[in-house]
Amino acid sequence: MSGSEGERVPDEWVDYLVAQPETGMGYWVVSVRLNDGRSFDRVVVNNGLITQVHGHGQVPFEPEEIVEMRVTHDKWKFNP
């Protein structure tokens, strides 16, 4: 499901993120809940793109499925 650079976050979530403190320079680590009830912790949003999801080689969902997003700053070893 992931594009070569990542999956673009819908504008409503970008607006939410820019109002939150960054986890690091230009990125946030968030948890997301999807419209089908699945949830993913440790999701990296970098410059408006979902670039990594902990434990997955690619983004395992479409950004339009997100119904809840929460900044957690729950880092792990990754390259933002």
N, C-alpha and C positions, 0 to 999 in steps of 0.2 A: 504493500500500500504506500510505501514511502517513495517520494520523488528523489532525484539524485542529491539534492541539497537538504531535503527535509520537507515536511508538510506545513504549508502556510496556516497559521492560526487565524481563525475568524476575527474580524475587527473588534467585536464585543470583548473578546478575551485579551486582545492587545491593549485595549483601553484599560481593562482591569489590571494587567501586568504593569503598565507604565506608572500606575498609581502605587505600586508596591516597591519596597526596597529590592534591589537586585541581589541575587545570590553571589554573583561575580560580575566582572566587567561585561555588561551587555547581555547577560543571561539570567534565567531563573530556573530553579528546580521546583517542580510542582507535582501535586497529585491531581489526577483527573478522574471523574466519574462519567460514564457514558450513558446514553439514553437506553441501552439494553441492560443496564445494571452492572456491567463490568467496571472495574476500577484499576488504575495503574498508578503506582507510586514511582517516584524518582524519574520523572519525565523532564527532559531538558528542553527549554524554549530559548532559542538563541536568535536574537535579531528578528523576532516574529515568526520563526520557523521551529517546529518540533523536530529536533535533530537526533535525539536519542531517547530510548525507553529502556530502563535498566532491565537486563535479562532478555532483551530482544534484539535481533540483528537489524530489524527495520521497524518502523512505526506500525504497530499491529491494529490500528484503527484509523478512521477518517476524522479529521478535526471537527467536521460538522456534527459528529456524534457526541461531542463534549457538552454535558449539561451542568457540570460543576468543575471548577478549578480552584485549587488552593495552593498558595506558595508555601513550601515547606523548608526550603534550603537544605534538604536532606541529600547531601553530596555523597558521591562514591568516586572511585578512580575512573575518570573519563576525561576526554578532551573536549572542552566546550568549543 
